Amino acid sequence: MNTQNRNSWRHKILSGRDRLSPAELAEKSGRITEGLFTLEETRAAHIFFIYLHFRSEVQTRDIVRRCLAEGKTVTVPLTLTNESRLLAVRITDPQNQLEPGYCTIPEPIPSLVPGSVLDPAKIEVVIVPGSVFDRFGGRLGYGGGYYDRFLDQEAANALRIGLAYELQLVDQVPLEPHDQLMDFVVTEKKIYDCRRLRHAPDRRVS
């Protein structure tokens, strides 16, 4: 599939996502958060890398707070644009340790970074944002490739969980070789175990 097709899908899906009201975003995100914590893999893990939402993304602040309340280690992304990569920075107090960063996305404050960077090889679960998903683990990000590189090169052994509203699912994402597959996709309606479904004979979302 070519770049034009991928960008067309991004535009179509993100336009639909942006039409959700604040109340709908909060309600659906709450359901997704509850679904995420029903996963045995989530409950058992101790070290997380969690994206911090912006605009109409699935909201993750409650996920961060819940993980911290349960004594889990929480790291969040710091975007290094010059290196086109993400750093995993540990936070313990999201109220005071975050500020608008790359593209106004919340990121760790500079004073926190020197002593709080975690080796990504230690991460057990990565909570992944995206624009378009399918139930077989296919994902399109926003075009920068940051998460694909992070998952492929730095947190290769971590469980990958994509969060999405059901409206972000399509029959089949137009993938390219560098695109990293998800192990689970959690929506407000269902949890897709992509490790199992990607081998199913019917690769379509019903």
C-alpha positions in Angstrom: 0.0 0.0 0.0 1.3 3.5 -0.8 1.8 6.5 1.3 -1.3 8.2 -0.2 -3.5 5.3 1.0 -2.1 5.4 4.4 -2.5 9.2 4.7 -6.1 8.9 3.4 -6.9 6.4 6.2 -5.3 8.6 8.8 -7.3 11.7 7.7 -10.6 9.8 7.5 -10.2 8.1 10.9 -8.8 11.1 12.8 -11.5 13.3 11.4 -14.1 11.0 12.9 -12.2 10.8 16.2 -12.0 14.6 16.4 -15.8 14.8 16.1 -16.3 13.0 19.4 -17.5 15.3 22.2 -15.5 15.8 25.4 -18.1 13.7 27.2 -17.9 10.9 24.7 -14.0 11.0 24.9 -14.1 10.7 28.7 -16.8 8.0 28.7 -15.2 5.8 26.1 -11.7 6.3 27.6 -13.1 5.2 31.0 -14.4 2.0 29.4 -11.0 1.4 27.7 -9.2 1.9 31.0 -11.3 -0.6 32.7 -10.9 -3.1 29.9 -7.1 -2.6 30.0 -7.0 -3.6 33.7 -9.0 -6.7 33.1 -6.0 -8.2 31.2 -4.0 -10.6 33.2 -0.9 -9.3 31.5 -1.6 -5.8 32.6 -2.3 -6.8 36.2 0.9 -8.9 36.4 3.3 -6.4 34.9 5.4 -4.0 37.0 7.1 -1.6 34.5 5.1 0.4 32.0 5.7 2.9 29.2 2.5 4.9 28.8 1.8 7.6 26.2 0.3 10.8 27.5 -2.8 11.7 25.4 -3.4 14.9 23.6 -6.3 16.2 21.5 -8.8 13.3 20.9 -6.6 10.4 21.7 -7.8 7.8 24.2 -7.1 9.4 27.6 -4.4 7.9 29.7 -4.1 10.0 32.8 -6.3 7.6 34.8 -4.1 4.7 33.6 -1.0 6.5 34.8 -2.6 7.3 38.2 -3.9 3.7 38.6 -0.5 2.2 37.9 1.2 4.5 40.3 -1.4 3.7 43.0 -0.7 0.0 42.5 3.0 0.5 43.0 4.0 0.0 39.4 6.8 1.8 37.7 5.5 4.3 35.2 7.6 5.7 32.4 6.4 8.2 29.8 7.8 9.4 26.4 10.2 12.2 26.0 10.6 13.0 22.3 14.1 13.6 21.0 13.4 15.1 17.6 17.1 15.5 16.6 17.5 11.7 17.1 14.0 10.7 16.0 13.6 8.6 19.0 11.8 8.3 22.4 13.3 8.3 25.9 11.5 6.4 28.6 11.4 8.8 31.7 10.1 7.6 35.0 7.5 9.7 36.7 6.0 9.5 40.2 3.9 12.7 40.4 2.2 13.5 37.1 0.6 16.6 38.6 4.0 18.3 39.0 6.4 16.4 36.7 4.7 17.1 33.3 4.5 20.1 31.0 3.6 20.7 27.3 6.5 19.4 25.1 6.8 18.2 21.6 3.7 19.2 19.6 2.2 20.4 23.0 2.0 16.7 24.1 2.6 16.4 27.9 6.2 15.4 28.6 8.5 15.2 31.7 9.9 18.5 32.9 13.6 19.0 32.0 14.8 18.9 35.6 13.4 15.4 36.0 15.1 13.8 33.0 18.8 13.3 34.0 18.1 11.0 36.9 14.9 9.3 35.6 15.7 7.7 32.3 14.9 4.0 32.3 16.5 1.3 30.2 13.7 0.5 27.7 14.8 -3.2 27.7 13.3 -3.4 31.2 9.9 -2.3 30.1 7.2 -5.0 30.3 4.2 -3.2 28.8 4.1 -0.4 26.2 0.7 1.4 25.9 0.6 2.7 22.4 -1.3 5.5 20.7 -2.2 5.5 17.0 -4.5 6.8 14.3 -5.8 3.5 12.7 -5.8 0.0 13.9 -7.2 -3.4 12.9 -8.0 -6.3 15.2 -5.0 -8.3 14.0 -2.5 -5.9 15.5 -2.0 -3.7 12.5 -1.4 0.0 13.4 -0.8 3.3 11.7 0.7 6.0 13.9 0.9 9.7 12.9 3.7 9.4 10.3 6.8 10.0 12.5 7.7 6.4 13.1 8.7 7.1 16.7 6.8 4.2 18.3 7.7 1.8 15.5 11.4 2.5 16.1 11.0 2.3 19.9 9.2 -1.0 19.8 11.5 -2.5 17.2 14.9 -1.3 18.5 14.6 -0.5 22.2 11.6 -2.2 23.8 11.5 -5.3 21.6 10.5 -7.7 24.3 7.7 -5.6 25.8 4.0 -6.4 25.4 2.4 -3.9 23.0 -1.1 -2.7 23.8 -2.8 -0.3 21.5 -5.6 1.9 22.8 -8.3 3.0 20.3 -11.9 3.9 20.0 -13.9 1.3 18.0 -14.3 3.9 15.2 -10.5 3.7 14.6 -10.7 0.0 13.6 -10.7 -0.8 9.9 -10.8 -4.2 8.1 -7.1 -4.3 7.4 -4.5 -1.6 8.0 -2.3 -0.9 5.0 1.0 -2.0 6.5 4.6 -1.4 5.5 7.6 -3.6 6.6 8.6 -1.2 9.4 5.2 -1.1 11.0 5.1 -2.9 14.4 2.2 -5.1 15.3 0.2 -4.9 18.5 -0.3 -7.8 20.9 -3.6 -6.4 22.1 -5.9 -3.6 20.9 -8.4 -2.4 23.6 -11.4 -0.4 22.6 -14.5 0.7 24.5 -16.4 -2.3 23.2 -13.9 -5.1 23.1 -10.4 -6.4 23.8 -8.8 -7.9 20.6 -6.1 -10.5 21.3 -4.1 -9.8 18.2 -1.6 -12.6 18.9 -4.4 -15.1 18.2 -6.5 -13.2 15.7 -3.6 -12.3 13.3 -3.5 -16.0 12.4 -7.3 -16.3 11.9 -8.5 -17.2 8.4 -11.0 -14.3 8.3 -8.9 -11.2 8.6 -11.8 -8.7 8.5 -13.4 -6.7 11.3 -17.1 -7.7 11.5 
